Amino acid sequence: MSEPTAPEDRPDFVGRVIGTEDATPLEFWVGVAPERFLQLDDVVALQRTPPGRDPVMIYGIVSQVRARHEGARFDSDVFLIEDGVLPAEVAEAAKVLSTRFEPEVFVPPLPGQAVLKAEGDDRDQALFFDRMASRLPAGLSRDGQPVFVDLEFLDGTRGAHVNISGVSGVATKTTYATFLLHSLFTSGVVPAAHNAKALIFNVKGEDLLFLDHANRKLDDTQRDRYAALGLPASAFRSVDFWAPPRRGASSAAPDTGARSEGITSFAWSLEEFCRDGLLPFLFADAGDDRQQYTMVVHNVTAQLQREAVAIGDGAVSIDGESARTFRQLIDLIAARVQDELTAPEWAGRAVGIGTVNAFVRRLYGAQRHLEHLVRGDLADPRKHTISHDAQVTVVDIHNLNDRAKRFVVGVVLQRAFEAKERAGSPDPLTFIVLDELNKYAPREGTSPIKEILLDVAERGRSLGMILIGAQQTASEVERRVVANSAIRVVGRLDAAEAAREEYGFLPTVHRQRATIVKPGTMIVSQPQLPVPLVVEFPFPAWATRPSEAGEGPPREEGALVTQPDDPFADLDSEGSGLPF
């Protein structure tokens, strides 16, 4: 781009660098020309030729805009000026944060230099889009232009993981996470995207149980926004839904309200519980690790793996005593850790009776929350094992108690992580969407779930397991989980939360804006770009609540798992998906 003789005649001319404010390589002010305007997030460019050097292109983003009277001294002068008594001029100026120098000669722009609005190739250079080998659509700018993130910092090539922060119910964290999935699966940017998988935990309401239904509130304006991003305005095409079984239902019918079709209930057999060592996930609160009974937990887990014998339908037998319900298994465990003869083997040789009793109380406390999830009375337990046959697997846990939620999240994540470890290859990519990270990976204490999430955050990149985590307050989440997220996204924040050090990657003006942004607007930070970008994403093309559910998916074989009329019809079938 070369500066013309009369820049004011160019349609992209917006003003000149002012000399009443310091201009530095990092930031400078632009006086807005008459009949022109700049708004927040506009991208600008100018050219300076240092003595004896080639021309340097300086790019930046507008971070603040001000307007004031020049010639006025007092606040009340505004009335005299409007009445024509006092002469004054309205002057607008925009503060610009520098994003890129090409070539990298870090010099300040000079007062009086013409500033142009960056468009086309200049905009791509200003935002480093030209350096991105794989540009993933992440939303639209305020003027309707596509905004991208570098896929290499999301898929594990150079970085991985996304962390989203924002106030519950306002920041649309989960909605933006599903939009990113939609972009990943349909943009054509991800190699072999049809093989990529997503595992979503539905932790609030039943909003994610209609991802496969078109949103009937989507209008033509929103369809045009999808078209501008190069994305189809469509629902997710391949989704499996899993929900906990209804309490007291011998058939293990899924416990859902708004949707009953296409949902399969999940549960774990007593055989799986013992064989796979799932007992520690009953003690997954961060505070549990500080209790002495954790050594009892590990001893009992080892004994169950050694002593429990499968007797059919998921039930087990220990020393000849059978257990077909979770309560019966707990009774067997309690009897052995409290009996003087078996306690040394089951509880541990140096464990006091107080510690044993604390363990037993906790165990019985978990009974009513887990007895419908861990059982030995299902005719074919394999049918209730969460598989990953579809591209998107939604695990609904919103109506479970917190202890049961932790158990489900921990077990499902552990199996998914172990499956990726066994595969030994990052392909196909697996995306994990989990809200309320502060509950599962809190800053203080340790727990089995927290350890798994740390493994995903630190080693998942090499295994092709990508965490898209969300929380209201990043200050309450384990630092290493957040720090390992290459892409950070912020929606509406509480003012006190926005002031915390965890948001140090946001310039001051972006922290202020985070307290007032509307739903559907996110602030995205990525390694390639030194300044976060404010993006707006289209209204979901998939239903986010029952009232929005329009046309459902076609009834194609393998496209949707449904609950069969005859629960024993496929008694001898084997599941082909990875067990989660």
Phi, psi and omega in degrees: 000128178243146184281123180286169180296323180238084184298333181299339181278349181280139180294337181267004177288132182236342179164196181225154177295131182271156182254000179272354175235148178297136173252124180237167176299337184269329180203152178203169182248144179240126172281123183282130182290154176303142179067012174237166177208156171232144176236168179305139175080002173294147180255129184235164180213150173210168183232134175231140177248101178295153179303128177072011181235164174289160178302143179246125175271129180245124181244152178198172179239137179289123181251344180203146177226136180228156175222138180203164177276130172263123184113347177270145179247331184238157180299324182287350179297339182301327181288320178294322180295317180293333178276357180081009181279320183248126180285136177195160179235144174276128179237132175251142177218148181236135176272131184243129173264124183292139178246329186202143172240130181225109358289174186281075171245105191274084179243152177281151172291154181264144176306137179094347181290141182290140179242131182245150174285126184283125179225158177060232182297325179296320178295318178300320178291319181300323184258011178065016178296331180290343179267356183268115179293325179231109185259114181265122178302126182242358182144190181240148174285176182295336178262017173083014179268145180296142175240137185239157165243154181282115182302330182295340176265008179238326186268004177099354180298309177236351180185175182201169172079148178234136175237129184239128179241148176166161181294138181297135176083349182240323187281349180052045183297309182293324179297319179291324177299318179290328175297318177299319177298316179301318179294318180298321186275337189240352184284341184082004182277324183279122178299136180051046182299333181294340178268344181294150182235158175223138176240116185244129173264120179269103189259348183224123177059194180247028186295331183268009180269010180229027181298337182268006178252137176296149179271113184286353177268001180286124181255178184296327179299317180289326176297322178295327179291322174297318180298323179296333179269356182074026182244147175285143176271075186221162176282172175289135189270332185231099185224134170250139180242132179233139180220156178294153179289153179290137180297135177081358180269114182294334180279355181060041177296142182296141183267080177229157182252301186288335182225132178241341183269141175075021179245135175245137180279147177246149177197167177238137178282159176298328178297314178297317182303316181282312185296319185269003177064051184270355182306318182302336181284351170283344183241053189262003174293145180301329182286340182298327184295338181274357180267150182289340184287358177298329178291328175294319179304313182291323178295315181295320178302315180295319180295320179297321179294328180276319193262334185288131180241130179290136180234016177103148180058022177088357179279165181225163175231135178235117182054038177086352178262127184268154177224122178244355175230160180298323178297319179295322178294319178297319179299319179296317180295313182300319181297324183280328179280343181258346179282135184297329183283321184262347184302317180303323180283318187274318184264328184122150188284331185250030184257129181282163182295328179296320179293318178299316181296323177297320178296315182295318179299317180294322181296313179292331177295334180276348188302306187291338180273338186244351189295336178273351179260330180242112189206165180231031184240017181265135184299322179222088183301335183297331180294341184253013175271122183298120178248172183235057182283321180276170179293322180241129176244119180255121178252111184274120179231014190294332183261016177267153172296155183305322180294319178291323177301314180298320180298311182297311181300314182297313183292316182295317179295318180300315181294321179296317181293318179295324178296320178291323177297317180294324180296324177070014181219143178287349180259136358279158179292144176235123180255129180252121178252117183221117175271168180061045179302329180297339178277325186262337176224065182292159182296321183262150174077177178228159177199162179302321180293317180299321179295322178293316180296324175294321176299316179297316182293323187264329182242349183298330180304315182284342181263355182079023175251114188249127180265123170251092186258152180219155179195160176287320187229108179295338180292345181256005182257146177311127186303321184292331177292315180289317184297331180276001178272114182289325180254124178240133184233138180231130171257213179295129180243150168292143185301319180293321179292321182297336182277353184284159186294339180297341180254027179296342179286350178264129171300160184306315183295327179287327175296319179295319181292330182296339180277351184231358183296147182273163175302139182095357177244129181230153175253118188249126177246133178220155187300326184295329190247128183286346182239132177298151179251138176268122183235152172243134179249150185296158174301138184304134176278352178250153182292134178250001174201161183304324184292342180265352188293118177255230183296134180271183183286155174293150181276071178262148180300126178085353183281333184208133177273127179238159177282118184290154177296320178256106184295348181254008186298324183248040187303327185261006183281153178249134176288141182260350184274166176293132180287125175249000000 
